């Protein structure tokens, strides 16, 4: 599985960005998918995850009510809509795939910078 994240950039506090993650392979629709992020000097942290069908979605408390994770299995694409952005959302965002229950495959990351 190869993952390519895009859509990062610079946003002002209170603004919005939409990240995309294009996945290769025919089994995308079978995978649980997720987003993680890593800020400078900090460990990588969980942001959101979505089951293969989209029926089960989980979020980190820090993004609940502001971020929305979705997927389009026909397009092999995962999305993260980020609204009401805060400076503390600044990080490199990674998409990840869990073919067998654990997040084993990672994309290269896309930088999100939120200015105050």
N, C-alpha and C positions, 0 to 999 in steps of 0.2 A: 504494500500500500504506500503510495506517495501522496503527500499532502502539500498543498501550496496555498499559504495564507496571503491575503491582500486586503487593501482597504484602509490600512492605517494612515496616520498623518497627524497634522496639527489641528487642534480644536480649542476653542475657548471654553472656559468653565460655563456649564449650562448648555453647551452645544451637544451635537450628536455625530456619531460616526457609525458606519455599518461595515463590519468585517465579513469577508467571505473566505471560505476554505474549499478549494477544488480538490477532489480526491480521484485518484486513478483506480482502476480495477472495477470488476463487475460486482463485487460483494459489498460495496458501500452500504447498500440498503440493509445489510445484515448486521452492521456494526453499531455499537454504542459509540457516540462521538462526544468530544468535550472541548472546552476552551480553558486554558491556563494562562497565567501572566507572570512576568518576572520584572520587578522594578529594580533599579540600580541598587546594589548592595543588599538585596533581599533574596530570599528563597522563592522558587517558583511556587505559585499558589493556585488553587482551584478557583475557577470562575463559574463555569456552568457545564452541564452535561445533558444529553438528550438520548433517549433510547432509540432503537432502530426504527420504530414506528412513529416516534414523536409523542407517544402517550405518556412517557415518564420523563419529567424534566426536573432538574435540581439546580439551585443557584447558591453561590456563596452569600452569606448574609450581607456582605458589603455591597452587593450589586442588585439585590432583590428589589423589584419595583422600578428599576432603572434600565436593566439589560434584559434582552429577550433573545433566547437561542431558538433557532428553527433549522429545518433541513428540507432539502428538495431532493428526494431519492432519484427522481427521474433525471436530474441534472448532476447527480453525484456532488452536491454542494451543501456545505454547512454555513450557517450565517450567525452573526452576533450583532444585533442591533443595540447600540449603546446610546442611551439618552441621558440627559441631565448629568453630563460628564463633570467630574471633579478633578482637581489637580492630582489627587491621590490615585486616580485611575491611570496615570502615566506609567507605562510599562511596555515591554515587548509581549505581545499576545501570540500564543501558540495554539494551533488546533491539534487535536490528537484523536486517535482511533483505538477502539478496544475490540478487536476481533474475538478475543477469548476471555473477556471479562476484565482484563487490566489494560491500561493505556500503554500499548506497546509501540505505537507508531506516532511520530511527531513531525510536524511541518517545521519550516525554517524560521517562523516568527515574523510578525509585522509590528513596527513601532507605532505606538500611540502616545502622543504628547498633548497634555491638556494644560493650557496656560490659565493663570488666574486673572 
